[in-house]
Every structure is written in structure tokens, then in C-alpha cells.
Amino acid sequence: MLVAARSRTTRSPQARIPIQWRARRSGDAPSMRLNKYISDSGLCSRREADRLIASRKVMLNGQLARIGDTYAPGDEVMVEGQRLRVRSAASGVRKHVYIALFKPAGITCTTEHTVKGNIVDFVDHQQRIFPIGRLDKDSEGLILLTSNGDIVNELLRSENNHEKEYLVGVTKAVTEEFLTGMSRGVRVHGQMTKPCRTQRLARYGFRIVLTQGLNRQIRLMASAFGYRVKQLRRVRIVNIKLGTLKVGQWRNLTDAELRGLLPNRTEW
């Protein structure tokens, strides 16, 4: 049941008591920083949550939220006019975290915290997670992150032929000759790429579906035909689609998605 809207000038002294003390006194679930609550919902990172709060796009119990505000169980949080609901894995079912992120261009797929703009700091998840595979810094789109190291090799093993789908914008008009050449394979890093599927989408855009993931593969393949990639977005990994995620947002994978992604597994 939702609590009444709290006035900025009449918040009780209890609201200023440290979080851990409040939890002990009340017996309720622990309170948390509002930006963490928004991040845990899967909407965005904590940094992006702070940006939304600073932009006056977040309401807490009917009042404009402020940086540093605290969320308590029962509070109502609205982001850009939509009520926020935490999307988390069912308790006792999953041992690990499985996330789909819309990676922005400029973010590096590394767990090294010394690298500015690394993907782990960007997501800022409460658990230790790492990316499955990579998406180069200049590219955007779908990437999966997890806390389960056991599945990484299974998903990345080339002989499993897991499909990855991309939308690509280039600097020259897309021709049938170009698409056919790309689909047949191109010498990259001293080896021929596997045959793939291609489809023209627009004068300067095409779709490509790969079953391997060589470093900067699409950019190097296109370059072999005199094309330069202007924009590259991954929209699908096997059965996981980018869908309605916005740039910088992430969500937890559903049970159905996990079963489709890892059909031989029964424990998550």
C-alpha cells in the first residue's frame, strides 16, 4: 500500500537516521539510496539515475526527488511519469545475475577499473559481474553480463555457431556485390571469416548475422571492400533481443530467455 506523499518541509527526523539504524528500529526491509533503487530496477546505472534526478525527471512520493534522497519500502517512485517497479530474479531460483545491456558507444567492455568508461563501472551493479564477449568501444547495442563464469566459454565457443545480429551504417551505397562478398567471407586477422547472412536495409545501411566474434570483425570486413563503418549496433545475441531498451539501460534476462540461450542448463 502506498504511503502518502511526504512534504519536503515536514519529513520526520527518522528519515535522517542512518539506513542501518532505521532498519533495526522498524524491522522493515532496509532502506537504500534512491539512485541505487532505480539502478536495481534495471532501468539504468546509478550515475544515469543521478542524472535523471538532477534533470527533475524523478518523483518520490509525489515530490521532485533530490540527489541523495533515500527510498524506503512502500515509497512510490515515478521516472518520467512512469511508476518504477523493481525487476529482479525470483528469490531462491537463481544463483547468478544475467543482464542484457544497451551499451552506448564510448564504453569499453573490460572489467579493469583503471580503464575510464569501463562497462562494469557503467552498470554499477551491486554484485560482481562481467561482460560475456565484447562489443568494441565505438559500437553500441546489446551485450550480456553475468556473475556466472561457467557459461562464458559455452556461449563464446565458435563451434556452437551462436548467432549475433547487427545493423550497420556505412559511408558508401550498399551494393549486391558488397553484400555477397561479405556473406562469402573475408580475410581478417590472417583467416577467412565464416560465411554469414547479409541484407540491404537502406542506401547506406545493411543487416549482418555472424556466428563468430573476431576483434572489430565487421569494420575490417567492410574495409576490405572500401567501405567505412559509421555506425554499428548489435540488436540480437542468439534469442536475446535489444527490444525496447534505450541507450544505457539494462534489464534482467527472463527465465524463458535463459532457457533459450542455454537449453542444456537447469540451474541458473
Buried (B, 14 or more C-beta within 10 A) or exposed (E): EEEEEBEEEEEEEEEEBEEEEBBEEBEEEEBBBBBBBBBBBBBBBBBBBBBBBEEEBBBBBEBEBEEEBBBBEEBBBBBEEEEBEEEEBEEEEBEBBBBBBBBBBEBBBBBEEEBEEBBBBBBBBEEEBBBBBBBBBEBBBBBBBBBBEEBBEBBBEEEEEBEBBBBBBBEEEBEEEBBEBBBEBBEBEEEEBEEBBBEBEEEBBBBBBBBBBBEBBBBBBBBBBEBEBEBBBBBBBBBBBBEEBEBBBBBBBBBEBBBEBBEEEEEB
